[in-house]
Amino acid sequence: MYQENRQIIENLTRVADSIALTFGKNCEVCVHDVTDLRKSLIYLAGNITGRSKGAPATDLLTKALKHESPEDLHNYVTTTADGRVLKSSTSFIRNSSGVIVAALCINFDTTDFFNAAQALSPFIAQSSEKHDLTAMETFSFAAEETLRNLFEQAVTKIGRQPSTMSTEEKIELVKELEELGVFQFKGAVEQVAALTGVSKFTIYNYRKKIQSRLHYNQL
C-alpha cells in the first residue's frame, strides 16, 4: 500500500505540472500528502500564494478532511494575504482501498482578468443606465457573507482589485464601504483589512482620513 500511495503522489506531480504549464503564470497547482497535515504541501507547480514545500494544510483542507467522505470542491473564491482574488478547486485522491492519501488543489489568480473586464465594460455595455446597488440583494447565512458581498460591490464600483489599487483608491474603497454601512458590523474592520490585504490599523487610518476630509469640506 505504501508503494501505491507513493505512485499516486508521483503521478499527481506530473498532473500538477501539466495544469500549471497549460494555464500559465496565473495558475498554481498544489499536491498535498494528507498523512501529515503539519507539512502536507509536498509539491508546488507555479506560485501564486507565496507558499513553499513543507507548508501546512490550509484551514479549508483541514476542515474538509474531518468529514468521513469529503466531496471535491470546485470554483470557490479565496483571497491571498495581499488581496488578490483566486478561483480555486480541491480534489481528494483515494487509493485502491478508498482511503484519501492526497489532495490536488488548483488556485487561479483572476485579479488581472477582473481589472481587464472592468476596463472594457464601458465599451461593451448594452445600456447607459447605471445599476442601482441599493436594489441588489443577496440572502446570506452569515454576517461574513454579507460583508463580503458588500465588499465586492464596492470593489466593482472602484473597478480594480485591492491588490492593484493605489493608496487613494483603497481610501475610496473604504469610503464606499462606509456608505454601504459595512462598519456597522462587529469585526468589520478586521475582515475588510483581510480582504484588502492591509492591516486593521491601516483601515482605521483610512477612516480617519475620510472623516478629516469630510470635516474640512464642511467648513
Order of alpha helices (4+ residues) and beta strands (2+ residues): alpha-beta-beta-alpha-beta-beta-beta-alpha-alpha-alpha-alpha-alpha
